[in-house]
Amino acid sequence: MRADLQPETATEVAMLPYVLRHGTRALPSMRAINRHREELYGTTLGVNVLKLGEQQVLTFSLGLLGDAFLPASEGILEPGLRLLSDLLFDPHLPDGVFRQDAV
């Protein structure tokens, strides 16, 4: 994701990926997310922010085992992508705002 670098919003944009990784509606805490990642054979989840010219670039990454290395009935691509999607589009927002301890 990219955002124009603006002095008024630079801090909020830079914090966003780190706040989002604190929970989703389905997995409302970092502990719940980490347990779920472990169920997905140690799937890794990464977030980062960098400056590229006059833009801030937010990256979200997911590292998964290939389905070829798992038992036939245990594909983890779909649940891994669901986790990433939930982080971006369905964050944990009690009372409609981010939790104070996440911010």
N, C-alpha and C positions, 0 to 999 in steps of 0.2 A: 504494500500500500504506500502511496506517496501523498505528501501534503506539502504545499508551498510553505517555506520557512517564513513565519511571521512572528515578530517579537511578542505579540499578545497571546499567541497560542503555542509557542514552541515547547514550553514546559509540559503543558497538558498532553500534547501529541506525543512527546517523548515518554511520558509515564504510561500512556494507554496500554501498550502490550503487556507491561509488567502488572498492571492492575487487572487486565483481562485474564491472566493466567491464574488468578486467585480463585476462580470457580465459575461453574456454569449452573444453570438451573437444575440440571440432572446430577451434577457433581459439585456441590456448593462450597467446597473447600479445596485447598491445595493438597491436603491429605487424601481426600476422596479422589482427586485427579491422579495423584501418584499411585494409589492402590489400583486404580483402573489401568494405568500405564503398565504396571507390573503384571496384571492379568493379560495384557497384550504382549507378553514376552519381553518386557522391558523397553517398550516403545519409548523413544526419546521425543521430547517436546521442547522446542527452543523459540525464544523471542529475542528480537534485537532492534535497535534503532540506530540509524546512521545518517550523516549529512552527506548529500550528494548534490554538489552545486548549491542552488538556492532551494533545495527540497529536503525534507526529512523523509527517510524511507523506513517503514516499519516492516520487519520480516517475521514471519511465523513459519517454523519448520517442524516436520514430523519425520522421525526415522523409524522405519518398520522393518521387520524381517520379511523376506520374500516368502510368498505363499508356498513356493517350491520346497522350502525348508521346514514346513509345518505339517502336522498330520492333515490328511485330506479334508477333514470336516472343520478345520479351524482356521479359516481365512481371517486375517486381521486388518486387511486394507479398509474394508467398509467401516468397522467400528473405529479405526484410527482416524479416518476422514470425518466421521461423525463427531469425534472429540474436537478436532480442529475447527470444524464448522460451528459447533456449539460455543467454543471459546470466542469466536468472532461474532456470531449472530444471536446467541442466546446466553449472555453472561448472567451470573448470579447477581440479582439486583433486589435485595430485600428492601421493601418500602419504595421501590422505584429508583434507588440510587446505589452506587457502589458502597460496599462496606467501608467504614472508616479505617479499619485495620489493614485493608488492602491498599488504601490510598496513602 
